[in-house]
């Protein structure tokens, strides 16, 4: 049996690391097949495999780093660290170093004065792209924080007087189901489509301030079709669910950018709700603009899913199934071409 020791600064930190009823440490023990015990101010990791012991030590150090950045530890966070040890591309960089880089400066503070930080390298790259480019296209699966981080960054720009307005828009496309006739005036008709944007605004600004900013026209939430003919100056423009917009509509939206403005297109190309998937313009748009200065394209993956572990597992399962289907389609195409 081999072991490694980690000295911890205080008993409070020890309690945070182990979690209620040791639930956090138990996740590491189960996934890595090691034993983790505590005595006084020291944690001992024991096992038969040197690599797994090193991984466990690395994850505990990453947990300490997260605590130092005022992050609350959770089971989902531990699973994310464990996934990084399984899937990490850079074997020379440990998870603690990666966590230190990812949990750097806060993107902004939410209305409770809690810092909103990136949680993965992909998210960190996304925020850097937002800072350094006029247009950012972010493509990734559900739960990767595409919309939430865009709203958080827009809030920080507004608080720093870098912009005067935040404009959020998305195509008014139903997710697979036909809702039929919706009662009410124009705003009441489109509100169901825009609810995810309201959720992000309320979480960052707080429901009361978000409502006041909307009343004053500082925050505007509207369907994408209502962008035509406008010039949007000194604004952060966020186009959510862009995979449900055609290429001409995205071109129309992009050409609304005025002086002092930035635009973010976000979308998940595996969740297209248009009648024909080929009508989706997001990937075509990213390809057309890939060599244009001041435009960045960021691709997030299932490794960047932060919503919760089950969402990450669902995304992985669907990606696996879609890869199988694509392989079958390709084989059928090869067989057909061989016959002709």
Phi and psi in degrees as a GROMACS rama.xvg file:
@    title "Ramachandran Plot"
@    xaxis  label "Phi"
@    yaxis  label "Psi"
@TYPE xy
-107.359  160.436  UNK-2
-153.319  163.005  UNK-3
-143.155  145.013  UNK-4
-111.988  146.161  UNK-5
-128.991  124.713  UNK-6
-87.8878  131.423  UNK-7
-110.871  140.692  UNK-8
-67.8331  -36.0254  UNK-9
-148.262  160.067  UNK-10
-67.0982  -31.9567  UNK-11
-61.4079  -43.2496  UNK-12
-65.676  -39.3775  UNK-13
-56.4764  -46.105  UNK-14
-62.6231  -40.42  UNK-15
-64.1385  -40.4624  UNK-16
-66.0142  -39.417  UNK-17
-78.7203  -34.0982  UNK-18
80.2874  170.944  UNK-19
-63.1291  128.006  UNK-20
55.1582  31.1821  UNK-21
60.1533  26.3081  UNK-22
-66.1368  -30.9299  UNK-23
-73.3973  -44.4684  UNK-24
-65.8361  -35.3483  UNK-25
-62.5948  -33.188  UNK-26
-62.939  -43.2625  UNK-27
-65.8499  -44.9624  UNK-28
-58.4229  -45.0094  UNK-29
-67.0906  -44.4846  UNK-30
-71.2272  -36.821  UNK-31
-102.02  -9.76657  UNK-32
67.6399  38.6432  UNK-33
-119.802  169.218  UNK-34
-113.765  132.204  UNK-35
-123.563  120.312  UNK-36
-126.774  162.578  UNK-37
-129.703  136.67  UNK-38
-142.033  123.311  UNK-39
53.2498  -120.459  UNK-40
-104.062  23.0044  UNK-41
-123.253  141.193  UNK-42
-110.193  132.804  UNK-43
-114.394  127.16  UNK-44
-107.146  122.398  UNK-45
-122.293  148.733  UNK-46
178.218  -173.857  UNK-47
-105.812  -9.61189  UNK-48
-116.453  118.777  UNK-49
-59.2409  -41.9892  UNK-50
-62.9727  -40.3193  UNK-51
-71.7941  -33.6254  UNK-52
-64.4576  -44.6603  UNK-53
-61.0688  -41.047  UNK-54
-61.9371  -43.0238  UNK-55
-64.0944  -43.6368  UNK-56
-60.9604  -44.0426  UNK-57
-59.2058  -43.479  UNK-58
-67.9201  -40.336  UNK-59
-63.1926  -39.432  UNK-60
-66.0873  -36.9953  UNK-61
-65.078  -37.5225  UNK-62
-62.8108  -41.2941  UNK-63
-62.7074  -39.9084  UNK-64
-63.4604  -41.3873  UNK-65
-62.9374  -42.7247  UNK-66
-61.6379  -37.8701  UNK-67
-66.822  -19.9321  UNK-68
-98.9665  17.5978  UNK-69
64.2867  27.959  UNK-70
-90.7587  139.974  UNK-71
-84.9506  126.27  UNK-72
-72.1439  145.207  UNK-73
-146.751  163.563  UNK-74
-60.0504  -40.8444  UNK-75
-61.5335  -39.2284  UNK-76
-63.7619  -41.7033  UNK-77
-63.6203  -42.9365  UNK-78
-61.1322  -36.753  UNK-79
-65.0011  -43.2658  UNK-80
-61.2214  -42.331  UNK-81
-64.2578  -40.2775  UNK-82
-62.5965  -37.2288  UNK-83
-65.6538  -35.5214  UNK-84
-68.7694  -31.8282  UNK-85
-75.7029  -37.7705  UNK-86
-111.018  -0.169801  UNK-87
-55.9138  135.13  UNK-88
-83.4774  -32.1837  UNK-89
-106.011  98.5518  UNK-90
-73.6426  -13.4826  UNK-91
-83.6106  -13.3345  UNK-92
-111.607  122.589  UNK-93
-83.9176  170.213  UNK-94
-67.3166  -31.7815  UNK-95
-63.5693  -43.3344  UNK-96
-63.8034  -43.545  UNK-97
-60.3447  -43.5532  UNK-98
-63.8606  -39.1431  UNK-99
-60.9689  -40.8864  UNK-100
-70.8313  -44.5776  UNK-101
-66.0231  -43.3349  UNK-102
-91.1768  46.2346  UNK-103
-74.2947  -128.004  UNK-104
-67.8933  146.628  UNK-105
-67.9603  144.361  UNK-106
-65.1834  -45.8301  UNK-107
-166.314  -178.122  UNK-108
-106.958  141.955  UNK-109
-80.8834  -178.188  UNK-110
-68.6748  -11.8365  UNK-111
-95.3605  10.0092  UNK-112
65.2963  22.9515  UNK-113
-92.3973  137.431  UNK-114
-69.9313  138.533  UNK-115
-100.65  117.562  UNK-116
-122.056  158.06  UNK-117
-70.4547  154.925  UNK-118
-122.437  -8.44051  UNK-119
-139.207  164.196  UNK-120
-62.1902  -39.5499  UNK-121
-60.0432  -43.2331  UNK-122
-65.1586  -37.9204  UNK-123
-61.916  -43.4246  UNK-124
-63.4004  -35.8338  UNK-125
-61.8892  -48.5314  UNK-126
-64.7845  -39.1702  UNK-127
-62.3088  -38.1485  UNK-128
-64.46  -41.2773  UNK-129
-61.2682  -39.3145  UNK-130
-69.1111  -33.5482  UNK-131
-105.874  1.90995  UNK-132
-136.333  154.408  UNK-133
-76.9325  -38.3159  UNK-134
-123.15  131.631  UNK-135
-126.092  129.372  UNK-136
-108.822  119.915  UNK-137
-118.11  117.503  UNK-138
-116.147  129.042  UNK-139
-175.416  166.311  UNK-140
-72.2367  172.523  UNK-141
-60.3751  144.67  UNK-142
85.9804  8.6322  UNK-143
-94.139  1.12002  UNK-144
81.9454  21.4525  UNK-145
-58.2975  -52.9262  UNK-146
-75.3081  -43.3068  UNK-147
-60.9442  -46.1505  UNK-148
-69.2443  -33.2128  UNK-149
-63.0828  -43.6285  UNK-150
-65.5123  -41.4221  UNK-151
-61.9591  -43.5321  UNK-152
-66.7387  -38.6028  UNK-153
-62.3943  -40.1165  UNK-154
-61.8168  -40.7252  UNK-155
-66.3419  -40.8893  UNK-156
-62.2343  -41.1072  UNK-157
-65.8772  -43.7131  UNK-158
-64.7953  -27.6788  UNK-159
-92.2104  10.7487  UNK-160
59.3958  28.78  UNK-161
-85.3749  -20.9556  UNK-162
-137.984  163.057  UNK-163
-105.832  -22.6238  UNK-164
-141.802  154.647  UNK-165
-119.295  121.213  UNK-166
-116.502  120.576  UNK-167
-115.934  134.665  UNK-168
-147.411  157.892  UNK-169
-158.685  156.385  UNK-170
-64.9611  140.447  UNK-171
-85.0257  68.6815  UNK-172
-114.989  133.161  UNK-173
-77.5244  144.309  UNK-174
-82.6652  74.6226  UNK-175
85.5163  -34.6693  UNK-176
-101.49  145.472  UNK-177
-91.3884  117.767  UNK-178
-81.9943  -17.0505  UNK-179
74.608  -160.706  UNK-180
-68.742  131.109  UNK-181
-108.644  129.263  UNK-182
-74.6491  167.688  UNK-183
102.431  -178.281  UNK-184
-78.8807  -175.519  UNK-185
-56.272  -47.4082  UNK-186
-62.3076  -40.7611  UNK-187
-67.4667  -30.7796  UNK-188
-70.763  -37.5742  UNK-189
-92.4797  -16.622  UNK-190
-54.1014  -41.6159  UNK-191
-57.6747  -32.3182  UNK-192
-74.539  -23.6875  UNK-193
-102.126  2.15413  UNK-194
-54.9043  -41.7886  UNK-195
-58.2614  -33.2078  UNK-196
-70.7592  -39.593  UNK-197
-61.5147  -39.8567  UNK-198
-59.8073  -44.6973  UNK-199
-65.7093  -42.3086  UNK-200
-60.9378  -45.7379  UNK-201
-64.1178  -34.982  UNK-202
-71.6825  -34.1042  UNK-203
-85.1517  -50.0871  UNK-204
-90.7935  -21.0526  UNK-205
91.5635  143.445  UNK-206
-57.3584  -41.0829  UNK-207
-67.3863  -50.0921  UNK-208
-66.4922  -38.5471  UNK-209
-59.8597  -42.4008  UNK-210
-64.4799  -42.1313  UNK-211
-64.528  -42.008  UNK-212
-65.6889  -34.1724  UNK-213
-69.1596  -40.6904  UNK-214
-61.8365  -36.0559  UNK-215
-82.9445  -3.2674  UNK-216
80.1149  7.04535  UNK-217
-74.4435  -37.7727  UNK-218
-108.924  127.472  UNK-219
-123.706  128.874  UNK-220
-121.356  120.822  UNK-221
-153.444  156.025  UNK-222
-63.1806  152.6  UNK-223
-61.2799  -33.2408  UNK-224
-60.6136  -23.1228  UNK-225
-85.6888  7.86988  UNK-226
-83.89  -21.6264  UNK-227
-57.9025  136.317  UNK-228
84.8475  -0.027866  UNK-229
-101.87  154.734  UNK-230
-119.891  121.361  UNK-231
-107.678  100.842  UNK-232
-94.4915  151.498  UNK-233
48.0124  46.7895  UNK-234
-133.901  154.18  UNK-235
-102.64  120.105  UNK-236
-111.524  120.095  UNK-237
-114.149  117.178  UNK-238
-103.745  104.418  UNK-239
-89.7928  157.229  UNK-240
53.2502  43.5304  UNK-241
-67.4605  -15.7235  UNK-242
-65.0715  -16.4517  UNK-243
-97.2427  17.987  UNK-244
-115.437  142.953  UNK-245
-76.1566  166.421  UNK-246
-60.7957  -44.1621  UNK-247
-60.6524  -35.4223  UNK-248
-68.1041  -40.2023  UNK-249
-67.2189  -37.5293  UNK-250
-61.3942  -43.8781  UNK-251
-58.7922  -45.3455  UNK-252
-64.3963  -45.032  UNK-253
-63.3358  -31.5905  UNK-254
-84.565  8.79364  UNK-255
-86.1633  -13.0479  UNK-256
-62.4439  125.722  UNK-257
-109.259  -165.226  UNK-258
-65.23  134.178  UNK-259
73.0792  16.5901  UNK-260
-109.906  158.759  UNK-261
-129.937  155.378  UNK-262
-134.303  142.482  UNK-263
-124.866  126.519  UNK-264
-106.388  123.956  UNK-265
-121.056  150.217  UNK-266
-177.553  162.199  UNK-267
-122.866  107.254  UNK-268
-73.3564  -4.0068  UNK-269
-91.667  -2.20523  UNK-270
-127.764  64.1517  UNK-271
-91.8008  125.278  UNK-272
-105.672  6.96495  UNK-273
-70.4016  157.491  UNK-274
-60.7219  -34.1218  UNK-275
-123.059  123.75  UNK-276
-59.4111  -30.0913  UNK-277
-67.9938  -14.4436  UNK-278
-75.3334  -16.7855  UNK-279
-63.3206  131.312  UNK-280
-101.424  -1.67454  UNK-281
-64.8725  -51.9035  UNK-282
-66.6535  -37.3704  UNK-283
-62.0219  -41.8945  UNK-284
-62.4447  -45.2815  UNK-285
-61.003  -39.8182  UNK-286
-67.0159  -42.6878  UNK-287
-63.2511  -37.6257  UNK-288
-96.9362  4.99734  UNK-289
-62.488  -26.5576  UNK-290
-105.217  11.7006  UNK-291
-87.0635  131.154  UNK-292
-61.7905  147.428  UNK-293
71.3605  16.2109  UNK-294
-126.821  128.717  UNK-295
-120.627  144.618  UNK-296
-117.772  125.148  UNK-297
-115.489  129.599  UNK-298
-110.438  116.655  UNK-299
-95.3572  154.906  UNK-300
-127.809  -176.11  UNK-301
-62.8141  -18.4015  UNK-302
-70.5823  -16.5711  UNK-303
-98.3941  3.39444  UNK-304
-69.1946  123.36  UNK-305
-122.097  -0.910314  UNK-306
-61.5899  -57.057  UNK-307
-170.939  164.705  UNK-308
-58.9802  -39.1684  UNK-309
-63.9174  -35.6312  UNK-310
-64.2254  -42.2595  UNK-311
-60.8443  -43.2409  UNK-312
-65.3761  -38.2249  UNK-313
-63.9507  -46.1873  UNK-314
-59.5051  -44.4983  UNK-315
-60.4512  -44.3225  UNK-316
-62.4493  -43.7726  UNK-317
-67.4125  -39.6918  UNK-318
-61.2795  -39.5884  UNK-319
-63.8153  -45.1786  UNK-320
-66.0018  -40.7868  UNK-321
-66.0233  -34.7498  UNK-322
-65.9727  -39.5194  UNK-323
-62.6918  -45.3882  UNK-324
-61.8043  -41.7909  UNK-325
-63.9923  -38.4803  UNK-326
-65.6264  -41.3999  UNK-327
-62.8385  -43.4694  UNK-328
-60.8904  -41.123  UNK-329
-65.9669  -40.2954  UNK-330
-65.1199  -40.8545  UNK-331
-62.4527  -40.2204  UNK-332
-64.2755  -38.4894  UNK-333
-65.8994  -42.3233  UNK-334
-63.0173  -41.1933  UNK-335
-63.4559  -43.9342  UNK-336
-65.8854  -28.6777  UNK-337
-70.824  -31.4908  UNK-338
-75.5219  -32.0807  UNK-339
